[in-house]
């Protein structure tokens, strides 16, 4: 029987327990006892990057909300040229620390890639203060779904005002991709009221999965 090892513990701003564990060579993150992510189920995060980075300009500016275990960041860096600027907003400093300390062999070293700028702050702040330097792509994987699990304050990213702010932070032709653990027809309708082009794309947790368990909401600014 293989043992599950607890590597580190912390808590979210809302006081929920945050647990990093290792089992059989894979890492798992739990919030309040609920599994949030793992290193053996990263296909949807990589697909998210591929959808966001389609038709990038020569010197793209990209914003990733939520570092997690770095799989979205890794795929973005694989797809983007050396001249790219990739801002990563991570609200929980321990997530960055754990990537460097425990996940070096996974994606931990990517936080120090010269194209990457790490911001220990709410991604909503970067979106609000974007100014003239708008993004070609915004990837939002900050919570479990439009119904927040990690932090209640994340709900503001998914309401009408948050959607409009994300659109304003995009270059013309730019796109935003929202990751969700499930389908959400109400959120899709909210996106449709602000964007002309919206897609709801099923995503697998891992390549050989039989079902599309996650949803990627893709909206493009005309």
C-alpha positions as CSV (number, residue, x, y, z in Angstrom):
1,X,0.0,0.0,0.0
2,X,1.4,3.3,-1.1
3,X,1.5,6.1,1.6
4,X,0.1,9.6,1.1
5,X,2.5,12.2,2.5
6,X,1.4,15.6,3.6
7,X,4.2,18.0,2.3
8,X,2.8,21.3,3.5
9,X,-0.2,23.0,5.0
10,X,-1.6,26.6,5.0
11,X,-4.9,28.3,4.7
12,X,-6.9,30.5,2.3
13,X,-7.8,34.1,3.0
14,X,-11.3,32.8,3.9
15,X,-9.7,30.5,6.5
16,X,-10.1,27.2,4.7
17,X,-7.4,24.6,5.1
18,X,-4.9,24.3,2.2
19,X,-3.1,21.0,1.9
20,X,-0.3,19.8,-0.4
21,X,0.1,16.1,-0.6
22,X,2.1,13.5,-2.5
23,X,1.0,10.0,-3.4
24,X,2.6,7.5,-5.8
25,X,4.7,10.2,-7.4
26,X,1.9,12.7,-7.9
27,X,1.0,15.9,-6.1
28,X,-2.4,16.9,-4.9
29,X,-3.8,20.2,-3.6
30,X,-6.9,20.2,-1.4
31,X,-9.0,23.1,-0.1
32,X,-11.1,22.5,2.9
33,X,-10.7,18.8,2.3
34,X,-11.9,19.0,-1.3
35,X,-9.5,18.1,-4.1
36,X,-8.7,21.1,-6.2
37,X,-5.9,20.0,-8.5
38,X,-3.4,17.3,-9.1
39,X,-0.4,16.6,-11.3
40,X,-2.0,13.5,-12.9
41,X,-5.0,15.5,-14.3
42,X,-3.7,18.5,-16.2
43,X,-5.1,18.1,-19.7
44,X,-7.8,20.8,-19.4
45,X,-5.2,23.3,-18.1
46,X,-3.0,22.7,-21.2
47,X,-6.0,22.9,-23.5
48,X,-6.9,26.2,-21.9
49,X,-3.5,27.6,-22.9
50,X,-3.9,26.3,-26.5
51,X,-7.3,28.0,-26.9
52,X,-6.0,31.2,-25.5
53,X,-2.8,31.3,-27.5
54,X,-4.3,30.7,-30.9
55,X,-3.2,33.4,-33.4
56,X,-0.8,35.3,-31.1
57,X,1.0,38.4,-32.4
58,X,4.8,38.5,-32.5
59,X,5.2,40.1,-29.1
60,X,2.1,38.9,-27.2
61,X,1.1,40.1,-23.7
62,X,-0.7,37.3,-21.7
63,X,-2.2,37.3,-18.3
64,X,-2.7,34.1,-16.3
65,X,-4.9,34.3,-13.2
66,X,-3.9,31.4,-10.9
67,X,-0.6,29.6,-11.0
68,X,-1.7,26.3,-9.6
69,X,0.8,23.6,-10.4
70,X,2.0,25.5,-13.4
71,X,0.6,23.4,-16.3
72,X,-1.2,26.3,-17.9
73,X,1.9,28.4,-17.6
74,X,4.1,25.7,-19.1
75,X,1.9,25.3,-22.2
76,X,1.7,29.0,-22.7
77,X,5.5,29.3,-22.6
78,X,5.8,26.4,-25.1
79,X,3.4,28.2,-27.5
80,X,4.7,31.8,-27.1
81,X,7.8,33.4,-28.7
82,X,10.8,34.6,-26.7
83,X,9.5,38.2,-26.9
84,X,6.3,37.3,-25.0
85,X,5.4,38.9,-21.7
86,X,3.5,36.6,-19.4
87,X,2.0,38.0,-16.2
88,X,1.0,35.5,-13.6
89,X,-1.2,36.6,-10.8
90,X,-1.3,34.3,-7.7
91,X,-3.1,35.5,-4.7
92,X,-1.6,32.8,-2.3
93,X,2.1,33.2,-1.8
94,X,2.4,29.6,-0.6
95,X,1.4,28.3,-4.0
96,X,4.5,30.0,-5.5
97,X,6.7,28.8,-2.7
98,X,5.4,25.2,-3.0
99,X,6.1,25.3,-6.8
100,X,9.7,26.2,-6.1
101,X,10.2,23.9,-3.2
102,X,8.2,20.8,-3.9
103,X,7.4,20.9,-7.7
104,X,10.7,21.8,-9.3
105,X,10.6,18.6,-11.3
106,X,7.1,19.3,-12.5
107,X,6.9,23.0,-13.5
108,X,8.4,24.8,-10.5
109,X,11.3,26.3,-12.4
110,X,9.0,28.1,-14.9
111,X,8.2,30.9,-12.4
112,X,11.7,32.1,-13.0
113,X,11.5,32.1,-16.8
114,X,12.6,35.5,-18.2
115,X,9.3,36.0,-19.9
116,X,7.3,35.5,-16.7
117,X,6.4,38.2,-14.2
118,X,4.9,36.9,-11.0
119,X,2.4,39.1,-9.1
120,X,1.4,38.1,-5.6
121,X,-2.0,39.8,-5.8
122,X,-5.6,39.4,-7.0
123,X,-5.8,39.0,-10.8
124,X,-8.7,41.4,-10.7
125,X,-6.4,44.2,-9.6
126,X,-4.2,43.7,-12.7
127,X,-7.3,43.6,-14.9
128,X,-8.6,46.8,-13.5
129,X,-5.3,48.6,-13.8
130,X,-4.3,47.4,-17.3
131,X,-4.4,50.9,-18.9
132,X,-3.1,51.1,-22.5
133,X,-1.0,47.9,-22.2
134,X,-3.9,45.6,-22.8
135,X,-3.5,41.8,-23.1
136,X,-3.8,39.6,-26.2
137,X,-5.1,36.7,-24.0
138,X,-6.4,36.4,-20.4
139,X,-6.6,33.0,-18.8
140,X,-8.6,32.7,-15.6
141,X,-8.2,29.6,-13.5
142,X,-8.5,31.1,-10.1
143,X,-11.2,29.0,-8.6
144,X,-13.1,25.8,-9.1
145,X,-15.9,27.4,-11.1
146,X,-18.0,30.6,-11.3
147,X,-19.3,29.3,-7.9
148,X,-16.1,29.9,-5.9
149,X,-14.5,27.3,-3.7
150,X,-11.1,28.8,-2.9
151,X,-12.2,32.4,-2.0
152,X,-15.6,34.0,-2.0
153,X,-14.1,37.2,-3.4
154,X,-13.4,35.4,-6.7
155,X,-17.1,35.6,-7.5
156,X,-16.5,39.2,-8.8
157,X,-14.6,37.9,-11.7
158,X,-17.6,36.0,-13.0
159,X,-20.4,38.6,-12.5
160,X,-21.4,41.2,-15.1
161,X,-18.9,43.8,-13.9
162,X,-16.0,41.4,-13.8
163,X,-16.7,40.1,-17.3
164,X,-16.9,43.6,-18.7
165,X,-13.6,44.5,-17.0
166,X,-11.9,41.5,-18.5
167,X,-13.2,42.5,-22.0
168,X,-11.9,46.1,-21.5
169,X,-8.4,44.6,-20.6
170,X,-8.2,42.8,-24.0
171,X,-6.7,44.0,-27.2
172,X,-9.2,43.9,-30.2
173,X,-9.2,40.3,-31.3
174,X,-8.0,39.2,-27.9
175,X,-9.6,36.4,-26.0
176,X,-10.4,35.4,-22.5
177,X,-10.6,31.8,-21.3
178,X,-12.3,30.7,-18.1
179,X,-11.6,27.3,-16.6
180,X,-14.5,25.6,-14.7
181,X,-14.8,22.2,-13.1
182,X,-18.4,22.0,-14.4
183,X,-20.9,23.4,-16.9
184,X,-22.6,26.6,-16.0
185,X,-25.3,27.8,-18.4
186,X,-26.0,30.9,-16.5
187,X,-22.4,32.0,-16.8
188,X,-22.4,31.2,-20.5
189,X,-25.5,33.5,-20.9
190,X,-23.7,36.3,-18.9
191,X,-20.7,36.0,-21.3
192,X,-23.1,36.2,-24.3
193,X,-24.5,39.5,-23.1
194,X,-21.1,41.1,-23.3
195,X,-19.2,39.2,-26.1
196,X,-20.5,38.4,-29.5
197,X,-18.3,35.3,-29.8
198,X,-18.6,32.8,-27.0
199,X,-17.8,29.1,-26.9
200,X,-18.3,26.5,-24.2
201,X,-15.8,23.7,-24.8
202,X,-15.7,20.4,-22.9
203,X,-12.3,19.4,-21.6
204,X,-10.9,16.2,-20.2
205,X,-9.0,15.9,-17.0
206,X,-6.5,13.6,-18.6
207,X,-6.0,12.4,-22.2
208,X,-7.5,8.9,-21.9
209,X,-10.6,10.1,-19.9
210,X,-13.9,8.8,-21.3
211,X,-15.8,12.0,-20.4
212,X,-15.4,15.7,-20.7
213,X,-15.7,16.6,-17.0
214,X,-14.5,20.2,-17.2
215,X,-15.6,23.3,-19.2
216,X,-13.6,26.0,-20.9
217,X,-15.5,29.2,-21.6
218,X,-13.8,31.1,-24.5
219,X,-14.9,34.7,-25.3
220,X,-13.3,36.9,-28.0
221,X,-13.3,40.6,-28.2
222,X,-14.4,41.7,-31.7
